[in-house]
Amino acid sequence: MEFFERLKKWIGKQSRRFVFFLRNKAVGFVRGIFRFFRAIVLGVRNFFISIYKAAKEHPKSFRKGLMSFFLMGLGQFRNKQWYKGGIFLGIFLVFLIVEFVTSDYIYAPAELSQYPADDQLYFFRDYGGIITRGIWGFFSLGALSMGDAYRGITIVGEDARYSWMLADNSRTLMGEGIIIAVLMVVLIGLWIANIRDAYKTDLRIRAGEKVESAKEWVRSIWDRNFAYIITLPGAILVLFFILMPFLFSFLVAFTSYDAAITLRMDLIAWETETFTDVLFGGEPAWRSFFFDVLRWTVFYAILSSVTVYILGFIQALIINSKYVKFKKVWRLILILPWAVPGMVSLLVFSNIFGGTHGLMNNILADFGIVDNVREFLRTIGLIGSPREEGNIQWFTHPDNANLARAIVLTVNLWMGFPYFMLLITGVLGTIPQELYEAADIDGGSAPQKFRFITFPWVLRATAPVIITTFTFNFNNFGAIYFLTGGGPRYHTADVPNALRGIEPGQTDILISWIYTMAFESGDHDAYNLAAVYSILVFIMIAVVSLYYLSKLKSFWEEDD
Amino acid sequence: MIDMKMLKFKKGLAGTLIHIWLIISVIICLVPILWMLSAAFSDVPHIGRVPIIPNITELSLTNFEEIFTYRSRSGQMFPDYIRSFLVTLAVATISTTLVVIFSSLVGFAVTRFRFRAKKPALLLMMGLQMFPGFMGMIALFIIFRVFGWLNNPFFLALIYVAGAIPFNTFIVRGFMRNVPKSLDEAAAIDGATNLQILVKIIVPLAAPIMGFIAVNAFMGPWMDYILPSILMPNNETVAMWLFRMNAPDTQPHEPMWFMAGALFVTVPIMIVQIYMQKYVTYGLTAGAEKG
């Protein structure tokens, strides 16, 4: 009992610390935002001040910078650095050529006289290249949908004479827009570097310093920026396949993109309504269901992590005990559930429990104990319906939510405990034997040794893994989707109209609900709502992980 | 004397209880796996009727024959299952190669250099690991369609590579910290360039961790369902095939084939996992968890 007292105290202390951390961080966060904006404002001010100073103090060098300002590479040419100027000019030309090759500017005059625009003309929409059109599309998300009258014709979905007669696909425009935005950031960065370089080089020439040759320049870039250069390929991949999609889905939360939108027939618009509605008002169902699912998600994440930890601990202790012979054999068999890929075991279990004629029901029927088991489950509160007869509906009966949830946790325990068994076995081996010897001399009993030596040692060593297991389970899509598919469903009467078609199942955790909401609800897909929810999930996970990181000293250590 | 006997009895009792517990755990661990075996080698028409213990006298290879010959469209060169297997193999091979190259480059930069963007970059990578990955799926789908990359294993592999880099950076960082810097410093004094240090010294030293990363990268695609289900609609991977055999609303719905197909990929994965168990303690430093 004393043990539980201590555990309770420990948990209390940890949660107080966490709340304290949150309060502290909330203040720090607000302050951080202020500092961020102040830094931006100050940065911009200083930038202009330095330009002003440069123009005043070194007007001749400034003029070289100005040349590069108007045409990339021009200042470098005047500095007689042909190689540099060539490279900068080349980059600029590549952008220009890409813009022109993908545009229809040359057809514009003829078509404009044939189909004159009376009141409204979207010039970049009709004739722009990939860059101008991308920027236009990103801000407007399209202007014309099927059936609209424009320049004397009707906008169509396909088979048009000219491409501008086709309806806008808001989704594609948004995607292309983000790609272009990233490219533009790169271009602007190069452009600023090019101006600075022209100015700085001219200063050095005037100071009588020797200007490096092409070979030296390449060499110095290679040496000075070696770390950046070797990270570049990886960074580009992360930027393109992780960061940009992240940005995109963040932006989707601020659009009207849901199933009511038929691409080309309707336009997506920028709006903050869905986001503010979820947080502050609008449809109450969005919040109440969200909190229901959130409660189960947190419960599931905590309980699944704790149960696998405890069982893994017990198994590790047992296998380690002196009574057990053939330790390796036992361990080998017990880690088999961990060795089977998670998806396969989950699908196998869904076959065991799923349907009314799954393996479990058949076994129970063979033993003739279906009724006994059902009554037992009803007594302990796992089966809710008072009238259910026949085979047990593990995952399908709306009243059996607790049953399905219990099975989800049990299956997770089956899959997860061997990992902790292995981990803790490893940790047990690192406990110095002297500790136990000292305890023996003081006459410590076995339970005492466990409480004062083994348990604290293992807990300290494995604490980070418990946290990562928690965050992992918080987002453990497969554990729900492959096993129950989110079922059992809610009673239809309980589902408010606003959520018809995108309502969660009763075992759905946030992540699996978001997935079905965005991809598997057919006519009801709600991308914007899903994006809003996933931002909320991100914030929650980020808070927990930041807390964990703040504890993990090794992360902040410098690599020397 | 009585005390000694008592003690012996107590010890015997403890031993027996522990062994009973162990036997029960072993049975619980083995039953689902045995049942999977049993179902894979059985030709019982309904999956719920497959016995738990494989019936040695009635072993049948029907399921394997079916999956190795079934073609959803006639005139297809490979049967569906083989085809999905080859596609996944291609994805896994490409992503393993690139993951090893890029992770060692990034890991080298992060552990052996000081540069201004380092801390923000590490923080960013931490943050990226927290975001529910597939919410970027709509964006990835659009990018893939705009560039015509849908159904292309190479670009799917690129996503796996990008996804693996943040995590691997921390793994490599944790490992490289314990590799003494004196070696590459000595080489630098002898006039070795950064690139030479990387190829000749760091890579051989980091070989064990690179092996770990490579195995992980190779195993990933086999059991990933969400990404390919959206980005490879007409070019199934093994995970998609497995899922489809189980889903009641797609054709063909054949749980028995699933058991055979799953067994076929599970056995090699299990062997690798068991061999890799000594790496589990990396979880302590990097937070590795099996997905």
Interface residues (C-beta under 8 A of the other chain):
Chain A: R171 T172 M174 G175 E176 I178 I179 D223 F226 A227 Y228 I230 T231 P233 G234 A235 L237 V238 F240 F241 I242 L243 M244 P245 F246 L247 F248 S249 V252 Q315 I318 I319 S321 Y323 V324 W330 L332 I333 L334 I335 L336 P337 W338 A339 V340 P341 G342 M343 V344 S345 L347 V348 F349 S350 N351 I352 G355 H357 G358 L359 N361 N362 I363 W414 P418 Y419 L422 L423 G426 V427 A461 T462 P464 V465 I467 T468 T469 T471 F472 N475 F477 G478 F482 I511 I514 Y515 A518 F519 Y527 A530 A531 S534 V537 F538 I541 A542 S545 L549 S554 F555 E558 D559 D560
Chain B: K11 A14 G15 I18 H19 W21 L22 S25 V26 I28 C29 L30 P32 I33 W35 M36 H46 I47 G48 R49 V50 I52 F102 S103 L105 V106 F108 A109 V110 T111 R112 F113 R114 F115 A117 K118 A121 L122 M125 M126 G127 L128 M130 F131 P132 G133 F134 M135 G136 M137 I138 A139 L140 I142 I143 R145 V146 L158 I159 V161 A162 G163 I165 P166 R173 G174 M176 R177 K181 N194 L198 W222 M223 Y225 I226 I230 A239 L242 F243 N246 P255 F258 M259 A262 V265 T266 I269 M270 Q273 I274 Q277 V280 T281 G283 L284 T285 G287 E289 K290 G291
